[in-house]
Amino acid sequence: MAKSKETFNKKEKEKKRLKQRQEKREKMEERKANAQKGKSLDDMMAYIDEDGNISSTPPDPKKKKLFKQEDIQIGVPKYEPTEEDNVISGTVTFFDESKGFGFINEKVSGERAFFHINNVSFRIKENDKVSYEVESGPKGLVAVNVVLLPSL
C-alpha cells in the first residue's frame, strides 16, 4: 500500500487558502448588504465653507469670493536671490597666516565657511567681525569677498 502524497504542510496551506477565500466571500456579501443604492446627487455632495471646513450645506452666495486664474499659484514660487541675501556676517575663528587660510563662523546659524587670503582685501586676524558671501566649494562652503566690519 502506497503512502499518501499529501503532507501536513500541504494540508495546512490548503486550509489557509480555503479560509481566506471564505473570508473574502463574507466581506463581499457584507458590502452588498450594506450598499446604499439610489443615493441622490445632493446626498453625495460636499461643500467647503469660508473657513475651509467640509459641510453638507451649500455656502452662502453673498459670501462668494471670485479669484482670477492667473493669480493662483500652484507650488512654491521660484527663488530669485538678491545681493542682500548673499551677504552674511560672522567671526573669524581660525586663521593661519603662514598658510593663508582660515575659517569664519556665521553669526546666526553657526555654519563654518573656509576662506583663503586671496579672497580678503585687508589684514585679518582671529576674532575679527567680517561680512562675506558664500559659494559652494569642492569640500564645502567657501567665503568670498570678505570685508572687515567696523568695531562698535
Steps between C-alpha positions, in 0.01 A plus 500: 500500500643841397538802728284803451678774307321770695725628779405689812637828354292460184185439709568813707554717189177370347306573822646852511410563135142378551465713814618814312258427216213461749591830675514680167158364405354612837642853461356525149153392621520750788586785259209403275260493796612842628517670162266795465383513143305791366669782694417835351768740381412741782567228759844433354599869468741664745575871529785701646409802712695827523719357778604199292283248687296234319124531549182358349331839453579716198686826568325836517515659151542846662837395645626369166852611407625515143861417412683552174659190355828686444527587871496137613848361566549128506816400681776719634600811306845491348766644730676802360804583712583862562839647584387560860423128547859401427672736748551328834676620813713292730818471705842372395555200729828373355766653275838354404705795374788283373271286279252777417167339588248499782140441605208731572202407718169654396341715770144361476522131412860429602583345161869489426645629174855467370679805360833560327712813531445569127131574578593758767604854412636604844708373791297250701540330838295269722181636666455769231136569405458465123230490233532265205324314225477121488571274206505123484851361469633147443514426876217719629414866542757758387490865610577757225505880497589508870470856641594617850207644696562813704529447879221642713 
